[in-house]
Every structure is written in C-alpha cells, then in structure tokens.
C-alpha cells in the first residue's frame, strides 16, 4: 500500500510540482475530467490513495462521480491525448512488474538444488540408520550363532541316539520274525526225534519237552506284542537349526524404530532359544521312547525265552546222562533229542548279537562283578574265597555299540556267592 505523496510510476512527487486547486484553469475542464477518470482508476489500484497527482488538476469542489449512485450520468468522451497517456502509463506499469530475464530459470535451478540437497540428506540419514542398526544387531547375532551351534550339536547327538534305538527296535522285530519261523521248523524236527524214542523214555522226557514247546509259544507271543508297537516316525523330526543372517531376520525387526530394534531382536532370539530347546527335548524324548521300547522288548519278551532254554539245558544235562546210563542203546537218539537246546539257544544268541546284545558268563571261583550280577544266594564253600562265584544261576546281557557310550547292562545275571565262616 502506498503512503504519502508517492507516484505509482515515477516515485516520490515534489511538493512544488503540485498545483494549487485555486489556480486551476476553468477552461481545462474537459481535460481534467479525463484525467480524473484515469486518476480514479489508478487510485483504485493503489488501494484508495487519493493524494497521488498524475500531472492533471483536481477540483476539490467538484464531486467525484459515483457509479453506484444510479444517477444515470455518463462520463464525457476521452480525448486522443488522454487515451495515448493512458496507454503509456499502462505500458509502464506492465514493464515494471515483468520478471527480469533469466529469473524463472534461476528459481527453477535453485529449487532443483534444494531438492537434490534434501535427497542426499535423506540417503545419508538412511545410511547412518542402517549402519547403526547393524552395529546393534551384530553382537546379538554373534551370541545367537554360538548358542545355535551348541544346540545343533545337542540335536545331532540326540538324533544319532534316537536313530540307534529306532534301528534296534526295528531290528528286534525282524529277528523275532526270523526266530519264529526257525523255531517252528526246529520243533517239527524235534517231534520226529522224539517219536523214535521208546515210549518209556518219552514219558521221562515229557516235562522237558513241554518246556521246549513253551519257549516256542513265548516267542510267538513276543512277536505279536512287539509287532503292535510302532517305532517313532523319523519324519516327525525337525530340521536342524541354522545360524541366522541379517537378511533372514523378520521384517518387523529391521523396520522397527531405532529405540525398539534391539528389544525386538532380543525377544526374537529368546523365542529361538525356546524353540531349539523344545526340539532338543522332543528328539531326546523320541530317543528315550525307542530305547525303552527296545529294552523292554528284549528284557521282558526275549530274554525269558533264553533263560528258559538255559535252565532246561542246565538241568537237562544230568537227566540225559542218567537216561543214557539206563538205556545205553538209545544214547545216540537221546543226544540228538538234547541238541534241541543248543540249536535254539545258538540261533537266538546269533540273531540278537546282530543287534549288539551279548550274553555274559562267569565261572566258579571268579570274583563277583556286582555291576553285572546280583547275588541270589550265599553258601559256604571252602574251595573258594569269600565274595567269589560258586554258581551262575542266570546269565547277564549287555548291549554293545552304543553311540558315544560304554557297554550297557540290559539285564543283570544271578549268581550264588561264597561266604565262608571266619578262620579260628
């Protein structure tokens, strides 16, 4: 807004150049009327500054035309000279507000530089954030890598043990299938051998014959019971844990706010520890389940068959020798009949030996191995010293070939231990 005596075109107006209204020439009324119209227009542009003199004469006694009054009076026509002056003034105004040459290009160039500068700053900030985030993540991921490798080793060890027991569990079923067929055929031959014996000898051997047949029925029952148990499915085992890389982290961690990223990473790594420990526990449970199934099947279903045959052979030796003394003509048939024990025991030990199951024996006079034998009786025998074996009642069985472990006692043996009175 213009204040004071400012000329819209030429600047400040000299007060001496302002005409005194009292000296105005009444003959110039036509020119003054045109100038007055122009002055009204310029004053309107200049936000109502009426003190501006454009070179004409103003008549304060003459009222300004009021277009809104509706008086119906029309302005007198403008002279040629006035029209030319108006055109010159308009041109001067237009030239005064036109931009200088190159100004638009300079503004565009400056705006581009500002945008470029802003973009580089953003890239720098993102780069700095990325570097800061990586520095925060690196130590945590390094700790996780160490723990992951430990957990991986535990899982691999548990998997190896689980596979060992699963293989033995499946192997035991296969052995029982083979033994069942073998026993059926062997007992059929035994019946043929038994039939050629005189009836009085057959009557004496009847109880032992029933004992051998009972071992065959026990084998059939063991095959049926173990066949109902399904080994743990190896397909259920999970994949081994791997060491994390930054790009493998969940998106929610990498896009988190700087103050939250470490806490989110800690929570995520804690969940990995829980998951890996659960996997270790599940693998160990699968191993324990397979181990329990195998050992239970051996101890409760298979070894009693061997114990029965061992007992029949141990007691049968004396009985057969007495029969041979009574019936020397039938000595060969009696020895063939008695061979059934060695045939069945030998087959059982051979097939179970493929699973790592081995019998342990001790002889009279040896010191008692209490880790493998349980004393079932104590007797005096001056032929032996104290804590020595007088008689082995039942053989012990151990399992060899366990991964990373020593031989394991599957079932303890039983012995009679010597305990002599103190010497006087």
PyMOL commands that set and color helices and strands:
alter all, ss='L'
color gray80, all
select helices_A, chain A and resi 15-17+21-23+26-45+67-69+80-97+103-195+199-204+206-228+234-236+246-248+251-254+258-326+328-353
alter helices_A, ss='H'
color red, helices_A
select strands_A, chain A and resi 6-7+11-12+357-360+373-379+389-394+396-399+408-411+413-418
alter strands_A, ss='S'
color yellow, strands_A
deselect
rebuild
show_as cartoon
